């Protein structure tokens, strides 16, 4: 019997990067505002906001691993709880958020906002 997650797990930026490299279904969703996201974000991240939520729901399945990132790893936990309540099964929060991702020298994209259809 498979147990559904009831709480998100916190993972380090390195663990998140490794998951993204080894699991094609894994998704990194950055919940920072669109303007900040467009300045810099983790490579391949989807900008998950209230406005992009319908696109996110349409693109990603409930059983895909979803890694959430915010500024410092706090807001992402609230969004993770929301996703779990809405049926997503594998939800993770990035410890330390974007600040920790950047500090770990992991790949970034800058200068544009990722269109939700480009995240596929």
N, C-alpha and C positions, 0 to 999 in steps of 0.2 A: 504494500500500500504506500503510495506517495503522499507525503504530508505537505500541505500547502504552507508557505511561509506566512507567519502572522506579524512578523517584524522584519524590517529591513536589516541587512547586515552591513556594517561599515567595512570598507576595504581601502587599502592604501592606494595611492596613485600607481605604484608599480604593479600591484595585483590587478588593478583595473586595466592597465595597459596590456598585461599578459593575457587577461581574459579576452580583450578585444582582438588580440593577435591570434589566439588559438580557437576562438569560438565565433564563427562567421555570423551567428545569430545575435551576438551581444551588441547592445546599443548603448552609446553614451549620450545622455540627455542633459544639456546644460540649462538650468532653470533661471539663469541671470537675465536681466532685461535685454531686449534686442539691441539697443545701442552699445551696451557694454560687450555683449556677445560679438557684435560685428567688429569691435576693436581687436579682440583676440579671444580664441576659444580652443579647447582641445581638438586636435585633428579629427575630423569626421563627426564631430558632435552635432546633434540635433538641438536647435534652440526651442526648448519646451516652455511655452508661455500659455496663458489663457487663450490667446488668439490662435496659437498653433496646435492646441489640444486636439481639435477634430482631425487634423492631418496626422498627428501622432497616433491616434486611435485607429485610423484607417491603415497606416503603414505597418504597425508593429503588433505582433500577436501577444496574447496573454502569457504564453509560456516562454517568450524570449527573455534572456537575461537583460535587465534594464539597470544601467549604472547612472545614478543621478549626481550631478555636480552643481554647486552654487558658488558663492564667493569664498566662504570659509568652512563649509561642511555642516552648516546648521539648518538653513532653509531646505536643503535637499532632503533632510529627514522627514520634514512635514509633507513634502511632495511624495516621498516614498510611502508614507502612511496612506496618503490619498490613493496612490496606485494600487496598493495592496487591498484597500477597501473596495476598489473598483474591479477586482478580479485578476490583476497582474500577479504572477506567481513567483517570479525570481527578481527581487528588487534589492538593489545595493545602493548605499550612499558613499560617495567619495570622501574619505577622511581628509579634512583640511581644505576641501573644495578646490577651486581653480588655483588659489594661491599655492597650495601644496603641489598640484600638477605642474605649475610653472617652476616652482622651486626644485622639483625632481628632474627638470630639464627634459620633460616629455614633449612630444611633437605638438606644435601649435599651428593654427591657421589664423591669419590676420587680414584685416582690411575689407571684409565683406560679411554679410549675413548669409548663412547657409539657407537656401530655399528648401523647405521641407521635402520637396520632390527630389532634391539632389542627395538626400540622405539615404536613399534606397540602395 
